[in-house]
Amino acid sequence: MGSLSCGGKLKACLESKKLVIAIVYASLMVDNMLLTAVVPVLPEYFSQMHLNFTTGKTETLLSGSKTHHVTKTLSHGCPRRKAVSSQQSLYMGILLSAKPLVQVLAGFAVGPITDKIGFDVPLLAGYIVMATSALMFAFGKSYAFLLVARAIQGIGSAATATAGLSWVADTYTEKVERGWAIGMSFGGLALGVLVGPTYGSLIYQYVGKEYVFIILAMMALILIVVRLTTRKIRIFRRPPDEMGSSIFTLLKDPYILVVAISLTAGSSSITALETAQPTWMLKTMCPTKLDLGLAFLPITGMYLITTYSIAFKGHKVARWILCLVGFYLQVAGAVIYPFVRTVPEVIGPGCLIGIGIGLIDGLLPVLAFLVDTRHKPVYGSVCAIADISFSFAYALGPLIAGAVMAKVGFKWVMWGIGIIFFLYAPIISVLSKVNVKDEEDTPLLKEDEEIQNTVDGGTTKRSDNDN
């Protein structure tokens, strides 16, 4: 009887909708740990590999067809301070943006493929590519090889994120329940962004660069095993008349376009910081390898907390209002950030930026809602749009921040972000005017006191007025 009971519980677990959230959560977490673990590792790694930091000595920064010679003088007050060329931030920007640029291109293919054959095969393929990229990072030494590894990761990320979010949207069909499910799944991305820099700097300082990525490759292999043992790989052909709208058709919807641009803009602040902050700290502070990762904790920690808060309570306030508040919080954080002079001082502006990003990312369930109410409820393409939006942020942020950092410094990287966000934020209010096909209420975008939604075991309870 005991074995039958255990077997029944295992079967129920495997058939539970919450298992979908758990798998997608883990997928996004590992992918974003790989994405962000390189942030504190590579600037220090390239400095150790290509710079001797000898007082007054001219050295060559990064090998390749083009080299940049810089003269460096160490600070006697801080023996660990690295006098780093501003060109290093430009090289880091190119490296960090390679993955999302490839991910954008891959997203345009993965979305339609997911619509046609389902999410099983793209998700499994994403895990395999993710593990391959991690192993390349572990054993690669040259800048060119690491650039290729970063680009390959973009293909795996496009498959993992698009197929995973599509799976969640297809499993949870009720609006508020889906908002909770997507928010919880997206917590994996937030957690990966949170622990990635700290994890990378910690393992790099005490064990070495190789083990940072070997461990991540092993985590990706575990995902492959879990995927193969918990669900049969299915390929299905969706009839042409049941196919959803294409990515380009969806992007013609002004409301979807506003959400996509907002998601891109909202995440660009942290992507810019990932490029510029380590170099800025090496030039102006006295950071250890661990400090370079810990400095991101205020942003990523508050981002994680805000993401979970929105998942549980986000339906109580119109999502566009949360997004508007998020942009203005980021403006405040961006204005304050350049005045920081020690590692502990990053806590204040970092928390403001982290909360702001989390509030803006609360718009993610709105994409599925808009597809349900204004288009056909097929989610591969709209999830690809979400993935492309974040990929643009991770592509444009490093490139622009690296170039601006090299020309005019860290101060104008952050102040430029603040100015752009301040001017863009009022556009979010157009989402309050969303019109849907069946004229139903829109709790994701409009405040409605009569709707009392509580997610409890996958059910939605409404007030007596709705009964």
C-alpha positions as CSV (number, residue, x, y, z in Angstrom):
1,M,0.0,0.0,0.0
2,G,2.9,2.3,0.8
3,S,4.5,1.9,-2.6
4,L,1.1,2.5,-4.3
5,S,0.7,5.6,-2.2
6,C,4.1,6.9,-3.2
7,G,3.5,6.0,-6.8
8,G,0.2,7.9,-6.7
9,K,1.9,10.9,-5.2
10,L,4.7,10.8,-7.8
11,K,2.1,10.6,-10.6
12,A,0.2,13.5,-9.2
13,C,3.3,15.5,-8.9
14,L,4.3,14.8,-12.5
15,E,0.9,15.8,-13.7
16,S,0.7,18.9,-11.6
17,K,0.6,22.3,-13.4
18,K,3.0,23.6,-10.7
19,L,5.7,21.3,-12.1
20,V,5.6,23.4,-15.3
21,I,6.4,26.5,-13.2
22,A,9.2,24.6,-11.4
23,I,10.9,23.5,-14.6
24,V,10.6,26.8,-16.4
25,Y,11.8,28.6,-13.2
26,A,14.9,26.4,-13.0
27,S,15.5,26.9,-16.8
28,L,15.4,30.7,-16.6
29,M,17.5,30.7,-13.4
30,V,20.4,28.7,-14.9
31,D,20.3,30.6,-18.2
32,N,20.5,34.0,-16.3
33,M,23.2,32.7,-13.9
34,L,25.3,32.0,-17.0
35,L,24.3,35.4,-18.4
36,T,25.4,37.4,-15.4
37,A,28.2,35.2,-13.9
38,V,30.6,36.6,-16.5
39,V,30.0,40.2,-15.4
40,P,32.4,40.3,-12.4
41,V,34.7,37.6,-13.8
42,L,35.8,38.7,-17.2
43,P,36.9,42.3,-16.5
44,E,39.2,41.0,-13.7
45,Y,40.2,38.0,-15.9
46,F,41.2,40.1,-18.9
47,S,43.1,42.5,-16.6
48,Q,45.1,39.6,-15.1
49,M,45.7,38.0,-18.5
50,H,46.7,41.1,-20.4
51,L,47.8,43.8,-17.9
52,N,50.7,43.6,-15.5
53,F,49.8,46.9,-13.8
54,T,53.4,47.9,-13.4
55,T,53.8,51.5,-12.4
56,G,54.2,53.8,-15.3
57,K,54.6,50.9,-17.8
58,T,52.8,50.8,-21.2
59,E,50.9,47.6,-21.8
60,T,48.6,46.1,-24.4
61,L,44.9,45.6,-23.6
62,L,43.3,42.5,-25.1
63,S,44.9,40.5,-27.9
64,G,43.5,40.7,-31.5
65,S,44.0,42.4,-34.8
66,K,43.6,45.8,-33.1
67,T,45.4,46.6,-29.9
68,H,45.1,49.6,-27.6
69,H,48.1,50.9,-25.6
70,V,47.5,52.5,-22.3
71,T,49.7,54.0,-19.7
72,K,48.8,53.1,-16.1
73,T,49.9,54.4,-12.7
74,L,48.9,52.5,-9.6
75,S,47.5,54.3,-6.6
76,H,49.8,54.0,-3.7
77,G,46.8,54.3,-1.3
78,C,45.2,51.2,-2.7
79,P,47.5,48.5,-4.0
80,R,44.6,46.5,-5.4
81,R,43.3,49.4,-7.5
82,K,43.5,48.7,-11.2
83,A,44.2,51.6,-13.5
84,V,42.1,50.3,-16.4
85,S,41.8,51.7,-19.9
86,S,38.3,52.9,-20.8
87,Q,38.6,50.8,-23.9
88,Q,38.1,47.7,-21.7
89,S,34.5,48.7,-21.1
90,L,34.0,48.9,-24.8
91,Y,35.4,45.4,-25.3
92,M,33.2,44.1,-22.4
93,G,30.2,45.8,-24.0
94,I,30.8,44.0,-27.3
95,L,31.3,40.6,-25.5
96,L,28.1,41.0,-23.3
97,S,26.0,42.2,-26.2
98,A,26.9,39.3,-28.5
99,K,24.6,36.8,-26.8
100,P,21.4,39.0,-26.9
101,L,22.1,40.1,-30.5
102,V,22.1,36.5,-31.5
103,Q,19.1,35.8,-29.2
104,V,17.1,38.5,-31.0
105,L,17.7,36.9,-34.4
106,A,17.0,33.4,-33.0
107,G,13.8,34.6,-31.4
108,F,12.2,35.5,-34.7
109,A,12.7,31.8,-35.7
110,V,12.0,30.1,-32.4
111,G,8.6,31.8,-31.9
112,P,7.0,30.5,-35.1
113,I,8.7,27.1,-34.6
114,T,7.2,26.8,-31.1
115,D,3.7,27.7,-32.5
116,K,4.1,24.9,-35.1
117,I,5.6,22.0,-33.3
118,G,5.1,22.8,-29.6
119,F,7.5,23.7,-26.8
120,D,9.1,20.3,-26.0
121,V,11.8,20.1,-28.7
122,P,12.8,23.8,-28.5
123,L,13.1,23.6,-24.7
124,L,15.3,20.5,-24.8
125,A,17.5,22.0,-27.6
126,G,17.9,25.1,-25.5
127,Y,19.3,23.1,-22.6
128,I,21.8,21.4,-24.8
129,V,23.1,24.6,-26.3
130,M,23.2,26.2,-22.8
131,A,25.5,23.4,-21.5
132,T,27.7,23.6,-24.6
133,S,28.1,27.4,-24.1
134,A,29.0,27.0,-20.4
135,L,31.7,24.4,-21.2
136,M,33.2,26.7,-23.9
137,F,33.3,29.5,-21.3
138,A,35.0,27.2,-18.8
139,F,37.9,26.2,-21.1
140,G,38.1,29.2,-23.4
141,K,41.0,31.7,-22.9
142,S,41.1,34.1,-25.8
143,Y,38.7,37.0,-26.3
144,A,37.6,35.6,-29.7
145,F,36.7,32.2,-28.3
146,L,34.7,33.6,-25.4
147,L,32.9,35.9,-27.9
148,V,31.8,32.8,-29.8
149,A,30.7,31.1,-26.6
150,R,28.7,34.1,-25.7
151,A,27.0,34.2,-29.1
152,I,26.1,30.5,-29.0
153,Q,24.4,31.0,-25.6
154,G,22.0,33.4,-27.4
155,I,20.5,30.5,-29.4
156,G,19.9,28.4,-26.3
157,S,18.4,31.3,-24.4
158,A,16.0,32.1,-27.2
159,A,14.8,28.5,-27.3
160,T,14.6,28.1,-23.5
161,A,12.8,31.4,-22.7
162,T,10.3,31.4,-25.6
163,A,9.4,27.7,-25.3
164,G,9.3,27.9,-21.5
165,L,7.0,30.9,-21.2
166,S,4.8,29.6,-24.0
167,W,4.4,26.4,-22.0
168,V,3.3,28.3,-18.9
169,A,0.9,30.5,-20.8
170,D,-0.6,27.5,-22.5
171,T,-1.0,25.6,-19.2
172,Y,-2.5,28.5,-17.2
173,T,-5.4,30.0,-19.2
174,E,-7.3,32.2,-16.6
175,K,-6.1,35.8,-16.6
176,V,-5.1,36.3,-13.0
177,E,-3.9,32.8,-12.5
178,R,-1.7,33.1,-15.5
179,G,-0.3,36.4,-14.2
180,W,0.6,34.6,-11.0
181,A,2.1,31.7,-12.9
182,I,4.2,33.8,-15.3
183,G,5.3,36.0,-12.4
184,M,6.4,33.0,-10.4
185,S,8.2,31.5,-13.4
186,F,9.9,34.8,-14.1
187,G,11.2,34.6,-10.5
188,G,13.8,32.2,-11.9
189,L,15.1,34.9,-14.2
190,A,15.2,37.3,-11.2
191,L,17.0,34.8,-9.0
192,G,19.5,34.0,-11.8
193,V,20.2,37.7,-12.2
194,L,20.4,38.0,-8.4
195,V,22.9,35.2,-7.6
196,G,24.8,35.2,-10.9
197,P,27.3,38.0,-10.2
198,T,27.9,37.0,-6.6
199,Y,28.2,33.4,-7.5
200,G,30.6,34.2,-10.3
201,S,32.9,36.4,-8.2
202,L,32.8,33.9,-5.3
203,I,33.8,30.8,-7.3
204,Y,36.3,32.8,-9.3
205,Q,38.1,34.1,-6.3
206,Y,38.3,30.9,-4.3
207,V,38.3,28.1,-7.0
208,G,39.0,29.6,-10.4
209,K,37.3,30.7,-13.6
210,E,36.8,27.2,-15.0
211,Y,34.7,26.0,-12.2
212,V,32.3,29.0,-12.5
213,F,31.1,27.6,-15.8
214,I,31.6,23.8,-15.2
215,I,29.1,24.0,-12.3
216,L,26.6,25.8,-14.6
217,A,27.1,23.2,-17.3
218,M,26.3,20.5,-14.8
219,M,23.1,22.3,-13.8
220,A,22.1,22.5,-17.5
221,L,22.7,18.7,-17.8
222,I,20.5,18.1,-14.8
223,L,17.7,20.1,-16.5
224,I,18.1,17.8,-19.6
225,V,17.7,14.7,-17.4
226,V,14.7,16.2,-15.5
227,R,13.1,17.2,-18.8
228,L,13.5,13.7,-20.3
229,T,12.3,11.9,-17.2
230,T,9.2,14.0,-16.3
231,R,7.6,14.5,-19.7
232,K,7.5,12.8,-23.0
233,I,8.9,14.8,-25.9
234,R,5.9,15.5,-28.2
235,I,5.9,17.1,-31.6
236,F,2.5,18.2,-33.0
237,R,1.5,19.9,-36.1
238,R,-0.9,22.8,-35.5
239,P,-3.5,23.2,-38.3
240,P,-3.0,26.4,-40.4
241,D,-6.3,27.8,-39.3
242,E,-5.3,27.5,-35.7
243,M,-2.0,29.2,-36.1
244,G,-1.6,32.4,-34.1
245,S,-0.6,35.8,-35.4
246,S,2.9,36.3,-36.6
247,I,5.5,38.3,-34.6
248,F,5.3,41.1,-37.1
249,T,1.5,41.2,-37.0
250,L,1.5,41.3,-33.2
251,L,4.1,44.1,-33.2
252,K,1.7,46.2,-35.3
253,D,-0.7,46.2,-32.3
254,P,0.2,49.5,-30.6
255,Y,-0.4,48.2,-27.1
256,I,1.8,45.2,-27.6
257,L,4.5,47.5,-29.0
258,V,4.3,49.8,-26.0
259,V,4.7,46.8,-23.6
260,A,7.6,45.4,-25.6
261,I,9.4,48.8,-25.7
262,S,8.8,49.3,-22.0
263,L,10.3,45.8,-21.2
264,T,13.3,46.7,-23.3
265,A,13.8,50.1,-21.7
266,G,13.2,48.9,-18.1
267,S,16.0,46.3,-18.2
268,S,18.5,48.4,-20.1
269,S,19.6,50.1,-16.8
270,I,21.0,46.9,-15.3
271,T,22.6,45.8,-18.6
272,A,24.4,49.2,-18.8
273,L,25.6,48.8,-15.2
274,E,26.8,45.3,-15.9
275,T,29.1,46.7,-18.6
276,A,30.2,50.0,-17.0
277,Q,30.1,49.4,-13.2
278,P,33.0,46.8,-12.8
279,T,35.4,49.0,-14.8
280,W,34.2,52.1,-13.0
281,M,34.8,50.4,-9.6
282,L,38.2,49.2,-10.6
283,K,39.2,52.8,-11.6
284,T,37.6,54.7,-8.6
285,M,37.4,52.3,-5.7
286,C,39.4,49.6,-4.1
287,P,37.3,46.5,-4.8
288,T,38.2,42.9,-4.4
289,K,37.0,40.3,-6.9
290,L,34.1,39.5,-4.5
291,D,33.2,43.2,-4.2
292,L,32.7,43.4,-8.0
293,G,29.9,40.8,-7.7
294,L,28.4,41.9,-4.3
295,A,27.9,45.5,-5.7
296,F,25.0,44.1,-7.8
297,L,23.2,42.6,-4.8
298,P,21.1,45.7,-4.0
299,I,19.7,45.8,-7.5
300,T,19.2,42.1,-8.0
301,G,17.9,41.5,-4.5
302,M,15.2,44.1,-4.7
303,Y,14.4,43.0,-8.2
304,L,13.8,39.5,-6.9
305,I,11.6,40.7,-4.0
306,T,9.6,43.0,-6.2
307,T,9.1,40.2,-8.8
308,Y,7.5,37.9,-6.2
309,S,5.5,40.7,-4.7
310,I,4.0,41.5,-8.2
311,A,3.2,37.8,-8.8
312,F,1.0,37.7,-5.7
313,K,-0.3,41.2,-5.4
314,G,0.1,42.7,-8.8
315,H,-3.6,42.2,-9.8
316,K,-4.7,44.7,-7.1
317,V,-3.2,47.7,-9.0
318,A,-3.3,48.5,-12.7
319,R,-0.1,47.2,-14.2
320,W,0.6,50.3,-16.2
321,I,0.6,52.4,-13.0
322,L,3.2,50.0,-11.5
323,C,5.3,50.4,-14.6
324,L,5.1,54.2,-14.5
325,V,6.3,54.2,-10.8
326,G,9.0,51.8,-11.8
327,F,10.4,54.1,-14.4
328,Y,10.5,57.1,-12.0
329,L,12.2,55.1,-9.3
330,Q,14.9,54.2,-11.9
331,V,15.3,57.8,-12.8
332,A,16.0,58.6,-9.1
333,G,18.5,55.7,-8.8
334,A,20.3,56.7,-12.0
335,V,20.7,60.3,-10.9
336,I,22.2,59.3,-7.5
337,Y,24.5,56.5,-8.7
338,P,27.5,58.5,-10.0
339,F,27.9,60.1,-6.6
340,V,28.7,56.7,-5.0
341,R,32.3,56.5,-3.8
342,T,32.4,53.3,-1.8
343,V,30.9,49.8,-2.2
344,P,28.4,50.1,0.6
345,E,27.0,53.3,-0.9
346,V,25.6,51.5,-3.9
347,I,22.8,50.1,-1.7
348,G,20.6,53.2,-1.9
349,P,20.5,53.8,-5.7
350,G,20.8,50.1,-6.3
351,C,17.6,49.3,-4.4
352,L,15.7,52.0,-6.3
353,I,16.8,50.6,-9.6
354,G,16.1,47.0,-8.6
355,I,12.5,47.9,-7.5
356,G,12.0,49.9,-10.6
357,I,13.0,47.0,-12.9
358,G,10.7,44.6,-11.0
359,L,7.7,46.9,-11.3
360,I,8.3,47.4,-15.1
361,D,8.7,43.6,-15.7
362,G,5.3,43.2,-14.1
363,L,3.9,44.1,-17.6
364,L,5.0,40.6,-18.8
365,P,1.6,38.9,-18.3
366,V,-0.1,41.8,-20.1
367,L,1.3,40.4,-23.4
368,A,-0.5,37.1,-23.1
369,F,-3.6,39.0,-22.0
370,L,-3.5,41.2,-25.1
371,V,-3.1,38.2,-27.3
372,D,-6.1,36.5,-25.7
373,T,-8.3,39.5,-26.1
374,R,-7.2,41.1,-29.3
375,H,-5.7,38.1,-31.3
376,K,-5.7,34.3,-31.3
377,P,-4.7,32.6,-28.0
378,V,-1.5,31.0,-29.3
379,Y,1.6,32.1,-27.3
380,G,4.8,31.2,-29.1
381,S,5.1,34.4,-31.0
382,V,4.1,36.7,-28.2
383,C,6.5,35.0,-25.8
384,A,9.2,35.4,-28.5
385,I,8.4,39.1,-28.4
386,A,9.0,39.2,-24.7
387,D,12.3,37.4,-25.1
388,I,13.3,39.7,-27.9
389,S,12.5,42.7,-25.8
390,F,14.8,41.6,-23.0
391,S,17.4,40.6,-25.5
392,F,17.4,44.1,-27.1
393,A,18.0,45.5,-23.6
394,Y,20.9,43.1,-23.1
395,A,22.3,44.0,-26.6
396,L,21.8,47.7,-26.7
397,G,22.6,48.4,-23.0
398,P,26.2,47.0,-23.1
399,L,27.0,48.5,-26.5
400,I,25.8,52.0,-25.7
401,A,27.1,52.0,-22.2
402,G,30.5,50.7,-23.3
403,A,30.8,53.4,-25.9
404,V,29.6,56.2,-23.6
405,M,31.8,55.0,-20.8
406,A,34.8,55.1,-23.1
407,K,34.0,58.6,-24.3
408,V,32.5,60.6,-21.5
409,G,32.6,58.3,-18.4
410,F,30.3,56.5,-16.0
411,K,28.4,59.7,-14.9
412,W,26.8,60.2,-18.3
413,V,26.0,56.6,-18.7
414,M,23.7,56.8,-15.7
415,W,22.4,60.4,-16.3
416,G,21.6,59.6,-19.9
417,I,19.5,56.6,-18.7
418,G,17.7,58.9,-16.3
419,I,16.9,61.5,-18.9
420,I,15.6,58.9,-21.4
421,F,13.4,57.1,-18.8
422,F,12.0,60.5,-17.5
423,L,10.9,61.4,-21.0
424,Y,9.5,58.0,-22.0
425,A,7.6,57.2,-18.8
426,P,4.3,59.1,-19.6
427,I,3.8,57.0,-22.8
428,I,2.9,54.1,-20.5
429,S,-0.4,55.7,-19.8
430,V,-1.8,54.7,-23.2
431,L,-2.2,51.2,-21.8
432,S,-5.1,52.5,-19.6
433,K,-7.1,52.9,-22.9
434,V,-6.8,49.3,-24.0
435,N,-9.9,48.1,-26.0
436,V,-10.6,44.3,-26.2
437,K,-12.7,42.4,-28.6
438,D,-15.4,41.2,-26.2
439,E,-15.3,44.4,-24.0
440,E,-14.7,42.4,-20.9
441,D,-13.1,43.9,-17.8
442,T,-9.3,44.2,-17.9
443,P,-8.0,43.7,-14.4
444,L,-4.4,43.6,-15.6
445,L,-4.6,47.2,-16.9
446,K,-7.5,48.8,-15.1
447,E,-8.2,49.1,-11.4
448,D,-11.5,47.4,-10.5
449,E,-12.6,47.4,-6.9
450,E,-15.3,44.8,-7.5
451,I,-12.7,42.2,-8.5
452,Q,-11.1,40.4,-5.6
453,N,-8.8,37.8,-7.0
454,T,-6.9,35.4,-4.9
455,V,-4.7,32.7,-6.3
456,D,-5.0,29.6,-4.1
457,G,-4.1,26.2,-5.6
458,G,-4.7,27.4,-9.1
459,T,-8.3,28.8,-8.5
460,T,-9.6,32.3,-8.8
461,K,-12.2,33.7,-6.3
462,R,-14.4,36.7,-7.2
463,S,-16.4,39.0,-5.0
464,D,-20.1,38.4,-4.3
465,N,-20.9,41.1,-6.9
466,D,-19.6,38.7,-9.6
467,N,-21.5,35.7,-8.5
